[in-house]
Every structure is written in structure tokens, then in C-alpha cells.
């Protein structure tokens, strides 16, 4: 690995007019190369198109030309970008640091974060927000230490390598977590509840890595996804050793309950604690009438998560509080700071 390869990971573009940035090949949306996230191959005649070619001045993005090719969460991020009609060009930035400037510290952090081989791919496991027993389970998974039926059969510890749940295919880890009809039933059930995961055909380690550390519209998705994988293993063990007595009928209902319990344990109700200690007081805030001849513009921007799905709006009122005009805008996926700034602009 050389410095040129490391630089390619951290080099990005802050888009102005989009005339010098390639839509699919440059890192201009949250440090991502959109070609790597496309759900289908990009046609050769489209691959080198510029960002400005997907923008219609006065109307906005030409959604029909790229939306069918990208995941919804990426499309939402693109929605937060707006090209300028002024003479403001694109500029190079270092996406590995929030300041946009290159630092040795950010380069080293970027290098350590890259899943360059199986020896380093699992290091992030100890930092995820799940119970310790789930972290240890993930560590065993990444090191191939879980005894599937295929492995037990190889070691002469089982009479069959087939899956105990479906009896159709050889039971390896990919089958347990992704391919088994019982696993697919769980993933479909979660999708019906609005919890989308990345299916794909990547290796098991890459699949878990992408779903755990990739972008997702749900800020708690990492916890929910990893808990689901863990429960799929627990239920598989029940099928093998306890004749499915411990497997619930409503698996998605149980998972939803467990999600809430774990997330609540991670983020206790700070408000109730402060109330008991007398450390918080309510302060009423009200709108104030402007002086004669003046108008007041109130704006606000917010994001559900940071970054997350965002919106902005504002209201202009006169000296008697009368409505003059108002506006609202869907900003796609961006940070709360960007939403606040877009509301003002």
C-alpha cells in the first residue's frame, strides 16, 4: 500500500457549480464514490458525466437519471446538495477530516479504518454499541470459530452438514445469517417495519462490516443489525439442540422489544434523572412583536440524527404578528448545522 492509495481514500470534492466533478467517480457526496454504491452497473456512456449534467438550473436535480441506480439513503444525501449558478468552482478537500484540510492524524486514522485484510477487518468490533456478549460473538464470527453444522460434520461431531432449520442446504455462516429461509423471513419482517439492510453478495465479513459501519437513515441501525445477527445464531442453536423450543413465533416482535431495551440501556433518560436531582427548570420562550415598520423572519433547520434526514423552514411576520410568507424544504440527508444554514440561506 502506498501514499497514492491512501490519498485516494481521503481526497474529495466540495461541489460548487459541478463543472469539474464526475458524478459517479469522484468523492463529492459524504466522501463516497457513488459508483461503489450503485445497485446496478453504470453504463459506460454515463460513467464519466459531470455533476452539473444532472442539475437543471431553476428546477434542481434530474432525479430520473440517477435515482433508480442508487440506494434511498444515498439519494437522500444528494438531495441536501444544491449547485450554485454563481462563478463558484469545485474545490478539492480532505474528506477524512471535518475541517476539510489534510492532517497526519486523519491520514493515520483513515489507514487504520480501512478493512484491508481479514486480520484488521474485525478490530472495529470492540467499539460498536452492543452488549459485550454480542461483541464476543462477533469476534468469534470473524475468526471462524462458530461451530456450524458444516464444521461439526467436518470434525465428525455431527451426522449431517445440513441446516437444522430448513434441511435444504449445507449450513455455513452465510447460510445461517443470509440464505436460510428462516433468516430471510426475519429480514423481510424487519424491512416491513421500515428497517432496511444491505443484502448484496459480498463475503460474510464484508456484509456485516457494510451493514454495521455504512451509512443508514436509522442512527441506531448498527445496534439493531448486530442484535439481529446474534439472535439468528441463538435461534439456530435452538433448532439444533433444543428442538426449537426457545424460538418465538413472532421473531420480529421480540427483536423490536430487544432493540428498545438495549438502546434504552445505552441512553438512559437523562431528563428524568435531572428532574429528580432538581437540576433542570423549564424556561418558556415566546415570539416577540417587532417594532413598527419592521418584520421578523424566524427560521429553523433540523436533522433526525447527525447526519440524518433533514428539513428547513421559516416564517416572515409583520409588526402585528400577521403572516407575510412562509417556506419549507426537504434537505434529504445532511448534518444539523447544514440544515440550519440552509434555512437561513
Secondary structure per residue as TSV (DSSP state, phi and psi in degrees):
chain	resnum	aa	ss	phi	psi
A	1	X	-	360.0	128.6
A	2	X	-	-114.5	176.3
A	3	X	H	-64.7	-29.1
A	4	X	H	-63.8	-39.2
A	5	X	H	-69.1	-41.2
A	6	X	H	-63.2	-41.7
A	7	X	H	-62.2	-35.9
A	8	X	H	-65.8	-27.7
A	9	X	H	-71.5	-36.4
A	10	X	H	-100.2	-12.7
A	11	X	E	-80.4	127.9
A	12	X	E	-138.7	-171.3
A	13	X	E	-133.5	133.8
A	14	X	E	-95.1	111.8
A	15	X	-	-78.6	132.0
A	16	X	S	-107.1	-82.5
A	17	X	S	-97.8	-8.1
A	18	X	-	74.4	15.8
A	19	X	S	-84.0	-12.1
A	20	X	S	-125.9	15.2
A	21	X	-	-118.8	128.2
A	22	X	B	-81.9	126.0
A	23	X	T	-56.9	-46.3
A	24	X	T	-92.6	-21.4
A	25	X	T	-110.0	-19.5
A	26	X	S	-100.6	153.6
A	27	X	E	-85.8	90.4
A	28	X	E	-123.3	-12.2
A	29	X	E	-110.2	97.5
A	30	X	T	57.2	31.4
A	31	X	T	75.3	18.3
A	32	X	E	-106.5	148.8
A	33	X	E	-94.2	112.9
A	34	X	H	-62.9	-29.4
A	35	X	H	-59.2	-34.6
A	36	X	H	-71.8	-16.8
A	37	X	H	-108.2	0.6
A	38	X	B	-66.3	141.4
A	39	X	S	-80.9	-19.6
A	40	X	S	-136.5	157.5
A	41	X	-	-58.9	140.6
A	42	X	-	-82.8	128.1
A	43	X	-	-57.4	145.4
A	44	X	H	-58.5	-35.1
A	45	X	H	-75.7	-9.0
A	46	X	H	-104.3	-17.9
A	47	X	H	-61.6	-34.9
A	48	X	T	-103.3	16.4
A	49	X	-	-68.6	148.7
A	50	X	B	-85.9	160.0
A	51	X	G	-59.7	-40.5
A	52	X	G	-62.5	-22.5
A	53	X	G	-73.9	-13.9
A	54	X	G	-101.8	8.7
A	55	X	E	-117.9	132.3
A	56	X	E	-111.1	107.3
A	57	X	T	-54.9	131.4
A	58	X	T	91.9	-19.7
A	59	X	T	-120.7	-35.0
A	60	X	E	110.4	-153.1
A	61	X	E	-70.3	144.4
A	62	X	-	-88.6	78.4
A	63	X	G	-56.8	-39.1
A	64	X	G	-61.6	-20.4
A	65	X	G	-85.6	-17.4
A	66	X	T	-137.5	-19.1
A	67	X	G	-60.0	-39.7
A	68	X	G	-66.1	-14.7
A	69	X	G	-95.4	-10.6
A	70	X	B	-121.1	153.6
A	71	X	-	-64.9	153.2
A	72	X	H	-56.8	-37.2
A	73	X	H	-67.8	-33.5
A	74	X	H	-70.7	-40.9
A	75	X	H	-60.1	-40.2
A	76	X	H	-63.3	-35.9
A	77	X	H	-67.8	-39.8
A	78	X	H	-62.4	-34.0
A	79	X	H	-61.5	-22.0
A	80	X	T	-82.0	-6.1
A	81	X	-	-96.3	144.0
A	82	X	-	-138.9	120.4
A	83	X	-	-75.5	148.5
A	84	X	-	-96.1	146.6
A	85	X	S	-93.3	-7.1
A	86	X	S	-75.6	174.0
A	87	X	S	-82.9	64.4
A	88	X	-	-118.4	110.5
A	89	X	-	-83.0	173.1
A	90	X	-	-77.1	150.0
A	91	X	E	-136.2	149.0
A	92	X	E	-75.6	138.9
A	93	X	E	-135.9	163.7
A	94	X	E	-101.2	102.1
A	95	X	T	-74.2	-10.7
A	96	X	T	-78.1	-7.0
A	97	X	S	-131.3	140.2
A	98	X	T	-61.7	-27.8
A	99	X	T	-74.2	-15.8
A	100	X	S	82.5	3.0
A	101	X	S	-110.1	147.6
A	102	X	-	-72.3	134.1
A	103	X	-	-136.8	151.0
A	104	X	H	-62.7	-39.1
A	105	X	H	-59.9	-44.9
A	106	X	H	-68.7	-34.0
A	107	X	H	-66.4	-41.5
A	108	X	H	-66.1	-42.3
A	109	X	H	-61.7	-40.7
A	110	X	H	-63.2	-42.1
A	111	X	H	-63.9	-41.1
A	112	X	H	-69.2	-27.7
A	113	X	H	-81.1	-14.9
A	114	X	S	-75.2	127.8
A	115	X	-	-78.9	72.9
A	116	X	-	-78.2	-23.9
A	117	X	S	-157.5	173.0
A	118	X	H	-67.5	-22.2
A	119	X	H	-71.6	-26.8
A	120	X	H	-108.8	-9.9
A	121	X	H	-63.3	-30.3
A	122	X	T	-94.5	-0.5
A	123	X	G	-60.2	-29.7
A	124	X	G	-69.0	-15.5
A	125	X	G	-56.7	-38.2
A	126	X	G	-74.7	-6.1
A	127	X	G	-106.9	-4.8
A	128	X	S	-75.3	156.2
A	129	X	S	-91.8	74.9
A	130	X	S	-140.8	162.8
A	131	X	-	-56.9	154.8
A	132	X	H	-60.2	-36.3
A	133	X	H	-65.4	-31.4
A	134	X	H	-71.5	-37.5
A	135	X	H	-61.1	-44.0
A	136	X	H	-65.0	-39.0
A	137	X	H	-59.7	-43.3
A	138	X	H	-63.9	-39.4
A	139	X	H	-60.5	-43.9
A	140	X	H	-63.0	-39.0
A	141	X	H	-61.9	-46.8
A	142	X	H	-70.4	-20.9
A	143	X	T	-98.9	5.7
A	144	X	T	66.8	32.9
A	145	X	-	-97.5	-2.5
A	146	X	S	-80.3	133.5
A	147	X	-	-88.7	89.5
A	148	X	-	-73.8	170.9
A	149	X	H	-63.9	-33.4
A	150	X	H	-63.2	-42.1
A	151	X	H	-72.3	-39.7
A	152	X	H	-63.7	-38.0
A	153	X	H	-66.6	-39.3
A	154	X	H	-63.3	-34.4
A	155	X	T	-88.4	7.1
A	156	X	T	62.2	34.6
A	157	X	S	-102.9	-5.3
A	158	X	-	-141.7	157.2
A	159	X	S	-89.9	-11.4
A	160	X	-	-147.8	142.2
A	161	X	-	-88.4	0.8
A	162	X	B	-76.7	157.3
A	163	X	-	-65.6	132.3
A	164	X	T	-74.2	-21.1
A	165	X	T	-83.2	-40.9
A	166	X	T	-115.7	-21.6
A	167	X	S	60.4	21.7
A	168	X	S	-103.7	-35.4
A	169	X	S	-135.1	165.0
A	170	X	B	-63.4	134.9
A	171	X	-	-92.7	99.9
A	172	X	-	-111.6	-176.3
A	173	X	H	-67.3	-36.9
A	174	X	H	-61.6	-40.7
A	175	X	I	-64.7	-45.2
A	176	X	I	-61.5	-45.2
A	177	X	I	-91.4	-20.7
A	178	X	I	-129.4	-43.7
A	179	X	I	-96.7	-22.5
A	180	X	S	-63.8	137.6
A	181	X	H	-54.6	-32.9
A	182	X	H	-67.0	-38.9
A	183	X	H	-69.3	-43.0
A	184	X	H	-61.8	-35.4
A	185	X	H	-61.7	-41.1
A	186	X	H	-66.9	-46.0
A	187	X	H	-63.6	-39.6
A	188	X	H	-64.1	-39.2
A	189	X	H	-63.9	-39.3
A	190	X	H	-68.8	-38.0
A	191	X	H	-62.7	-37.1
A	192	X	H	-64.2	-23.0
A	193	X	T	-95.1	10.9
A	194	X	T	89.0	10.2
A	195	X	-	-104.2	98.0
A	196	X	-	-93.1	140.4
A	197	X	-	-124.4	163.7
A	198	X	-	-88.7	115.7
A	199	X	-	-77.4	-78.0
A	200	X	-	66.1	179.4
A	201	X	S	-125.8	21.2
A	202	X	-	-69.4	169.1
A	203	X	-	-63.0	164.5
A	204	X	H	-59.0	-45.5
A	205	X	H	-62.8	-45.2
A	206	X	H	-65.2	-37.4
A	207	X	H	-62.8	-46.0
A	208	X	H	-66.2	-40.8
A	209	X	H	-61.9	-47.0
A	210	X	H	-63.4	-44.4
A	211	X	H	-72.1	-26.2
A	212	X	H	-84.6	-39.2
A	213	X	H	-114.1	-4.8
A	214	X	S	-76.1	173.2
A	215	X	-	-72.1	141.9
A	216	X	-	-152.8	144.3
A	217	X	S	-67.9	-20.7
A	218	X	S	-96.2	113.5
A	219	X	T	-63.5	-18.7
A	220	X	T	-99.7	12.4
A	221	X	H	-62.5	-36.4
A	222	X	H	-55.3	-49.0
A	223	X	H	-62.6	-45.4
A	224	X	H	-65.9	-42.4
A	225	X	H	-64.5	-48.5
A	226	X	H	-67.9	-34.7
A	227	X	H	-64.5	-37.8
A	228	X	H	-63.5	-44.9
A	229	X	H	-59.9	-43.0
A	230	X	H	-62.8	-43.8
A	231	X	H	-68.2	-32.2
A	232	X	H	-61.2	-37.3
A	233	X	H	-69.2	-43.4
A	234	X	H	-59.3	-43.8
A	235	X	H	-68.5	-34.8
A	236	X	H	-61.7	-42.5
A	237	X	H	-63.9	-34.8
A	238	X	H	-65.4	-41.1
A	239	X	H	-60.7	-38.3
A	240	X	H	-76.9	-40.3
A	241	X	H	-117.8	-15.7
A	242	X	S	-126.6	17.4
A	243	X	T	56.2	41.1
A	244	X	T	60.2	20.7
A	245	X	T	-67.7	-27.5
A	246	X	T	-98.3	9.7
A	247	X	-	-93.9	118.9
A	248	X	-	-73.4	154.8
A	249	X	S	-72.3	-45.7
A	250	X	-	-93.7	79.8
A	251	X	H	-64.5	-42.7
A	252	X	H	-67.5	-33.8
A	253	X	H	-64.8	-42.4
A	254	X	H	-65.5	-41.9
A	255	X	H	-61.3	-44.4
A	256	X	H	-57.9	-40.8
A	257	X	H	-65.3	-43.0
A	258	X	H	-66.1	-38.1
A	259	X	H	-55.1	-49.4
A	260	X	H	-62.2	-41.1
A	261	X	H	-64.8	-45.5
A	262	X	H	-68.6	-44.0
A	263	X	H	-65.4	-38.9
A	264	X	H	-66.3	-35.6
A	265	X	H	-67.0	-33.1
A	266	X	H	-73.9	-33.5
A	267	X	S	-127.2	79.2
A	268	X	-	-62.4	158.9
A	269	X	-	-70.5	93.6
A	270	X	H	-64.3	-34.6
A	271	X	H	-62.7	-42.9
A	272	X	H	-67.6	-34.9
A	273	X	H	-65.4	-45.4
A	274	X	H	-65.9	-34.2
A	275	X	H	-65.2	-40.9
A	276	X	H	-65.8	-34.0
A	277	X	T	-86.4	-1.7
A	278	X	T	69.0	24.3
A	279	X	-	-93.4	1.1
A	280	X	-	-132.2	144.1
A	281	X	-	-133.4	146.7
A	282	X	-	-82.6	135.8
A	283	X	-	-121.8	119.6
A	284	X	-	-81.0	131.5
A	285	X	-	-117.2	129.9
A	286	X	-	-132.1	159.8
A	287	X	-	-75.2	137.2
A	288	X	-	-107.0	136.5
A	289	X	-	-70.0	133.7
A	290	X	-	-75.7	167.8
A	291	X	-	-69.3	162.6
A	292	X	T	-57.0	134.7
A	293	X	T	85.0	0.2
A	294	X	-	-110.3	158.5
A	295	X	-	-119.7	156.1
A	296	X	E	-121.3	127.9
A	297	X	E	-109.1	116.8
A	298	X	E	-106.7	126.6
A	299	X	E	-126.4	158.3
A	300	X	E	-157.0	145.3
A	301	X	E	-134.8	145.8
A	302	X	E	-149.7	154.1
A	303	X	E	-133.2	136.0
A	304	X	E	-87.5	91.3
A	305	X	E	102.4	165.2
A	306	X	T	-142.2	90.6
A	307	X	T	-80.1	166.0
A	308	X	E	-170.4	-174.7
A	309	X	E	-64.4	129.6
A	310	X	E	-132.0	159.4
A	311	X	E	-152.8	165.3
A	312	X	E	-146.9	156.2
A	313	X	E	-165.9	174.4
A	314	X	E	-164.0	161.1
A	315	X	E	-135.8	133.2
A	316	X	E	-109.2	123.3
A	317	X	E	-129.3	154.9
A	318	X	-	-92.8	-169.6
A	319	X	T	-68.9	-17.3
A	320	X	T	-104.4	8.9
A	321	X	-	84.1	6.7
A	322	X	-	-72.2	148.4
A	323	X	E	-71.7	126.2
A	324	X	E	-102.0	-55.0
A	325	X	E	-163.1	165.5
A	326	X	E	-149.0	163.3
A	327	X	E	-151.9	157.7
A	328	X	E	-150.8	148.8
A	329	X	E	-147.0	136.5
A	330	X	E	-84.8	120.3
A	331	X	E	-99.5	6.4
A	332	X	E	72.1	-131.9
A	333	X	E	-114.7	120.8
A	334	X	E	-159.3	-178.9
A	335	X	-	-80.6	163.2
A	336	X	H	-66.1	-34.0
A	337	X	H	-64.0	-44.7
A	338	X	H	-64.0	-37.2
A	339	X	H	-64.0	-41.4
A	340	X	H	-63.3	-43.9
A	341	X	H	-65.3	-42.7
A	342	X	H	-63.0	-32.9
A	343	X	H	-64.1	-38.7
A	344	X	H	-71.6	-40.6
A	345	X	-	-77.6	360.0
